[in-house]
């Protein structure tokens, strides 16, 4: 039973890792500009942060420094964790097959040690990668190929609506410079992809500049519109990025579970008497 489960878990790690490699948002290049994440000079940003005396600017530089470190860490972890998982999982699968057909009994304890080490290493790397990936996915604003952010809007494509007689910026939050922009986990929503229900007739005359949302109450040019809309998306690339990233997060969770199982059954194989029961 231990040998069978060892083989199944190893095979699952290989399959799930290949799926993640095929969908990884950095490996597949679906995140605009992610190829440059590995080359970011975070030390320069750190030095600028330490040298800054102005309180507000220091906070801004701190956020830039932290984002740089997150991006760089995720880039390295996506490659290292998934490659380690697929290679080690493949080795354990081969060993599992040999033991399943009882052709490697003398090496059962060695296989157990390899499985235990593989499970622990894979768990640590994949878990850390998952933490970074999930944090960036849910907290960092999306930046397109031109270095621009996407204006955050509700399900009606609106980013400002009249409330109590004043045009109010829906998503404005004081001291949060990214509150007005869509995050990566927003990209699967209809307002950030092509949708035939986009209110073209209204939006054509009511699409004021987002710079007017520098405060909670809209500060842009005077308008008779009771709602301001974002521009329509003509493609579905944002949904494509969203789907790939979510798939990677889900299967990374599966890999972590399998890594734990592999470590457990590797340990049991190491402690076994050779019967394989």
N, C-alpha and C positions, 0 to 999 in steps of 0.2 A: 504493500500500500504506500509506504514512504517513497519507494522508487517511482511509482506511478505518478504520485502527486508532485514529486521533484521534477519529473519530466514535463508534466502538464504546465506547471508554473514557469519553468524555463522557456517552454515554447510560447506561452502567453506573453512573457516579457519581450521576446524577439518580435512577435507579431505587433504588439502594442507600440513598441519602440519604432518599428518601421512606419506605422501609421502616423506617429508623432513627427518623424523625420519628413514624411511626405506632406504634412500639414503645418509644421513649425513656422510661425510667422516670420522668424528671422531667416531660417534656413531656406525657405521658399521665396524670401524677398518680398512678401506682400506688405510689410510695413515700410512705407516710404522713407528712404534715407537710413534704414537700419544697417546697411553695409558699412556706413561710416561710424557706427556705434563703437566698434572695436578700436578706432583710432582717436577717440575723443581724449582731449588733454584735461583730465579731471584735476590734476595737480595744479594747473594754472588757475582753475576756478577756485580751488581750495586756498591758494595763496592770495587771490584777490579778496576772498571772503574774510580771511584773517586780517588783511590790511585795511579793510573798510571800517570807517568809524561811524558813518551815518547809520542810525538804527534801521530805517526803512530799507535803505540800499543793502545793508548787511543781511537783512532777512531775505531779500530778493536773491542775493548772491548765494545764500545758504541753500535756497530751493534749487537754484541752477546747479550748484555743486552736487547736491543729493540726487538730482535727476540724472546727471552725468554718470555718477557712480552706479545708479540703478541700471541704466541702459547698458553700460559697459559690462556689468556683472551678468545681466541677462544674456547678452550676446555670447559670452564665454560659456555660461552654464547650459544654454540650449544645445550647443555643439557637444560639449564634454559629457553632459549627463546622458543624452540620447545615444551618442556613439558608444559610451561605456556600457550602457544598458544592452544595446543590440549585440555588441561583441561578446560581452560576458554571458549574456543570455544564450547566445548561440553555442558557446563553449559548454555551458551547463546542459544545453539540450542534447548535444552530442554525447556527453558523459551519461546523461539520463537514459538515452537510447541504449548505450552499451550495458548499463546496469539493468535496464528493463528486459533485455534479452540474455541476461546473466553471463556476459562475456567479460566482465571486468570486476569480479568479486574481490580480488586481492587489493583493489584500489578504492574500495568503498569508503574508507575513512578519509582518504585524500580527496575524493569527490565531495564528501561531506564538508570538509574544510573549505574547499573551493566554493561550494554553494553558500556556506555561511558568510564567507568574505564577500562574495559577489552580492548577496542580498543586502548586507550592511552598507557596502560602498554605493550600490545602486540606490538604496533608500535615501542615504544622506544627500547624494548629488541631485537626485530627482526631486526630493522634498524641497531643497533650497531653491532649485530652479522653479518649482511650482509656486513658491512663495513670491519670488521676484516677478514671475510672469503674471500671476493673479493680481498683485499690487499694481503693476504698471497698467494692466488691462482695465482695472476698475478706478484708478485714481489719476492717471496722466492724460492730458488732452491729446487728441489726435492731431498730427501735423502732416499736411499733404506734401506732394513732391516739390511744391514751390515754397515750402516752409511756412505755409499759412494754416491757421486753425479754422475749424468749422464752427460757425455760430450755433449755439445750442438753441433748440426750439422744441415746442411741445408737439403733440400729435396733430395739431392743426397747422403746423409749419410756422407758428407765431413765436416771436421772441419778446414782443412787447404788446400789452393789452391795456385798454382803458379800465381803470378801477377807481371808483369814487371821483370820477371826473378828471382823473389824471392818467396820462399814458405811462404805465409802469413796466419797467424791465423785469420780466418774469423770473429770470434766473440770477439776477444780480445779488451778490453777497459781498458785504464789506470785507476788505482785507483778503479777498480770495480772487486773485487776478485771472484765474482759470475758470471761475464759476460761469462765465458767459459762453464757454466753448464746450463742444461735445467731447466726451472721453471715448476711449476705444470701445468700451462696453456699450456705448450708445449707438454704434455704427450699424447694428442690425435692425434698427427701427425704420419705419417707412419714410420718415421725414428726411433721412439721410441717403435715400436711394430713389431710383426712378419709381414714381407712382402716378398713375393716371388721374388720381383724385386731387392732385395739387391744385389749389384755388387760383388758377392763372389770372382770371378776370380781376380779382381783388389785389393780388400780389403785384400786378403790373404797375399799379399806382401807389402801393403801400408797402414799399420795401426800403425803409429808411436805413441810414448807415448805423452799424452796430456801435460806432464810436459815441453815439448818443446815449449809450448805456453806461457811461462812466460813473453814474449814480443810479440809485434805485428808481428815481423818476426820470423819464427820458429827457435828455438835454439837447437833442438834435434840432434840426430846423423845424419850424412850425409846420404842422400837418393837420389835416382834417380827418385822417384815418383813425379809427378806434382800435385797429390792430396793425402791427407791423410784421411782415413775413420774411423768412429767409428765401434765398433763391432756390429754384427747383434743381434737383439732381437729375442728370440725364443717363446715368449708368448705375450699375449695381456692384461696383468694385468695393464699396464700403461693406456691403453685406458679405461679400466674398472673404474679406479680411476677417470680419467678425466670426464667420462660420469656421474658418480655419483655426483661429485662435482658440475658440471655445472647444473645438474638437481636440486640440492639443492639451488643453487644461484637463478635460475629462479623461483622456487616455493616460495622461501623466498620473492621475489619481489611481487608475487601474494598475499602472506599473508599480507604484508605491506599495499597493496592497500585495501584488505578486512578489515584490522584493522582500517584504516581511515574511511571506509564506516560504519563499525560497531559503531565507536565512534559518527559519524554524526547522524546515525539513532537512536542510543541510546539516544542522546541528544534530538532529535525530539520526541521520545516516552515520555521522561521525561516532555517535554513542552506541550505535546498533551492534548486535552480535553477528551481523552478516546474514541474517535470515531474510532481511528485507521486509519483514512484517511491520 
